[in-house]
Amino acid sequence: MITVEVIVYATLVDHLPGSKPGTPLTVKLADGCTVLDLLKQLGIPAEETKLVFVNGISRNVDHKLHDGDRVGLFPPIAGG
């Protein structure tokens, strides 16, 4: 079992009732889990996740997570 800290930003927080954008969550996962496994556990659709940072480095959803990792999840950003 591993523990990661996750920060979900902007509209992705809508998938986590009771959570606020930018507030860290502690999530326990099985050894060998990937970012995609994390998204599934949190109920966040992968297609709604544009950017993933693990320990400050941009990663894809196939990236394997390790105990103590810090994960940031961002939706596509629009504006003008």
Secondary structure, 3 states (H helix, E strand, C coil): CEEEEEEECHHHHHHCCCCCCCCEEEEEECCCCEHHHHHHHHCCCHHHCCEEEECCEEECCCCECCCCCEEEEECCCCCC
